[in-house]
Amino acid sequence: MEQTSFSSAHSDLAAGPVRADALLRPVGVVPIPNAHGSAFDHGAFEPGTRRLFIAHTARDCVEVVDHDTGRHIATLPGFKGAAGVVADEGRILVTNRGAATASLLEADSFKTLAVFETGPRPNGAVIVSRRKLAVAACIGDEQEGPTLHAFGFEDGQHRAIALPGRPRWCATDGAAERLFLAIREPSMVLVVGLPELNEIARLKLPSGGAHGLDIDHQRGRFYVACDDGALIELDLASGEICKTWPIAGPPDVTFFNPASGLLHVAIGEPGLVETIHPPSGQRSTTITARGAHTTVLAPPDKLYVISPEHGGLLVLADS
């Protein structure tokens, strides 16, 4: 197992001069083996172990980084086309786009607890430990359309429904009763009930290509970043649109930090993070690198940008 240390000396590669109004500040880089020029997808922070789990899609593995020491501590093989990664109460769920499966792991031991057979090309994911439920949204292929799957940890029950379009990212409300799933085309948020996967609503969006999605549970708002260049705020209870902001390009991962109240949208081309404080509208842009389209939020104050150009994780302080 190769270990590499956090390096603040790399921070000059990050974002150039920090403006006075910047809401993010470059801190350094955590190197990851075989990361230069590679391809990554989603990642998640697991607070119990204080580890980051990152889908290294091109290498069919999951990379593990220790948040407190800023060190890469493990490469976990056997996750073909690793795509979505989520964490909850000591468990990690990984969608394996190249294998039509989702893997459930223990965060501390890395032990595989279960492997679920999904539809083709699983992508977005949710893990809800209180309901002992794993959810995978699948893109589909020429033989099978897009589908949403839910798996019981203990009872083994499997439910699935057809989706109205290609799924992107998803999240649940605070009670874990509703799942909010971004659908690319027609651009919408599909709301389904858990655990039955009963359809509740289709919230049509005024911008095409719904993609990144996250929730501010305290204010009762959720946010959808769209490929056509808009960030949309919706009311969590009613689904009504509250605000819309322009963004610099097609987004990917969107994270809301409840500690700072800031919303971060990663954009791979040209390579930046747009940061917005939704109540006030204050915003700033942090230059990252081309191809840096995914991030991992570690509350209260760190945003990790997965950057093949940097050879690992660009670390930003969320101020």
GIVENGI-V719433 format. One record per pair of residues at least 24 apart in sequence whose C-alpha atoms are under 8 Angstrom apart, sorted by the first residue. I is the first residue (numbers start at 1). GAP is how many residues later the second one is. Records with the same first field share a line. If there is no record, write none. Layout:
BEGIN
I = GAP / GAP
END
This chain:
BEGIN
1 = 72 / 73 / 74
2 = 31 / 70 / 71 / 72
3 = 68 / 69 / 70 / 71
4 = 26 / 27 / 28 / 67 / 68 / 69
5 = 25 / 26 / 64 / 65 / 66 / 67
6 = 24 / 25 / 63 / 64 / 65
7 = 24
11 = 303
13 = 297
14 = 273 / 274 / 275 / 296 / 300
15 = 271 / 272 / 273
16 = 271
21 = 263
22 = 262 / 263 / 264
23 = 252 / 260 / 261 / 295 / 296
24 = 251 / 262 / 292 / 293 / 294 / 295
25 = 291 / 292 / 293 / 294
26 = 288 / 289 / 290 / 291
27 = 287 / 288 / 289 / 290
28 = 286 / 287 / 288
29 = 281 / 283 / 284 / 285 / 286
30 = 40 / 41 / 42 / 282 / 283 / 284 / 285
31 = 40 / 41 / 279 / 280 / 281 / 282
32 = 31 / 40 / 279 / 280 / 281
33 = 278 / 279
34 = 277
35 = 273 / 276 / 277
36 = 272 / 273 / 274 / 275 / 276
37 = 271 / 272 / 274
38 = 270
39 = 269
40 = 43 / 254 / 266 / 268
41 = 41 / 42 / 43 / 253
42 = 41 / 42 / 43 / 211 / 252 / 253 / 254
43 = 41 / 42 / 43 / 251 / 252 / 253
44 = 41 / 42 / 43 / 252 / 253
45 = 41 / 42 / 251 / 252 / 253
46 = 41 / 42 / 43 / 44 / 45 / 46 / 61
47 = 43
48 = 41 / 42
49 = 41 / 58 / 59
51 = 56
52 = 244
53 = 32
54 = 31
55 = 27 / 28 / 29 / 30 / 39
56 = 25 / 26 / 27
57 = 24 / 25 / 26
76 = 34
83 = 39 / 40 / 41
84 = 38 / 39 / 40 / 41
85 = 40
86 = 39 / 40 / 41
87 = 40
88 = 39 / 40 / 41
89 = 40
91 = 38
92 = 35
93 = 32 / 33 / 34 / 41
94 = 31
95 = 27 / 28 / 29 / 30 / 41
96 = 25 / 26 / 27
97 = 24 / 25 / 26
102 = 34
114 = 39
116 = 35
118 = 31
119 = 25 / 27 / 28 / 29 / 30
120 = 24 / 26
123 = 44 / 45 / 46
124 = 43 / 44 / 45 / 46
125 = 44 / 45
126 = 44 / 45 / 46
128 = 48
131 = 45 / 64
133 = 62
137 = 30 / 31
138 = 28 / 29
139 = 27 / 28
140 = 26
150 = 45 / 47
159 = 37 / 38
160 = 37
161 = 36
168 = 42 / 43 / 44
169 = 42 / 43 / 44
170 = 42 / 43 / 44
171 = 42 / 43 / 44
173 = 42 / 44
174 = 43
181 = 32
182 = 28 / 29 / 30 / 31 / 42
183 = 26 / 27 / 28
184 = 24 / 25 / 26 / 27
185 = 24 / 25
203 = 36
211 = 40 / 41 / 42
212 = 39 / 40 / 41 / 42 / 53
213 = 40 / 41 / 42
214 = 40 / 41 / 42
215 = 41
216 = 40 / 42
218 = 40
224 = 30
225 = 26 / 27 / 29 / 40
226 = 24 / 25
227 = 24
247 = 27
248 = 26
251 = 42
252 = 41 / 42
253 = 40 / 41 / 42
254 = 41
255 = 41 / 42
257 = 40 / 42 / 43
258 = 41 / 42
259 = 40 / 41 / 42
260 = 40 / 41 / 58 / 59
266 = 26 / 27 / 28 / 29
267 = 25 / 26 / 27
268 = 24 / 25 / 26
269 = 24
288 = 26
END
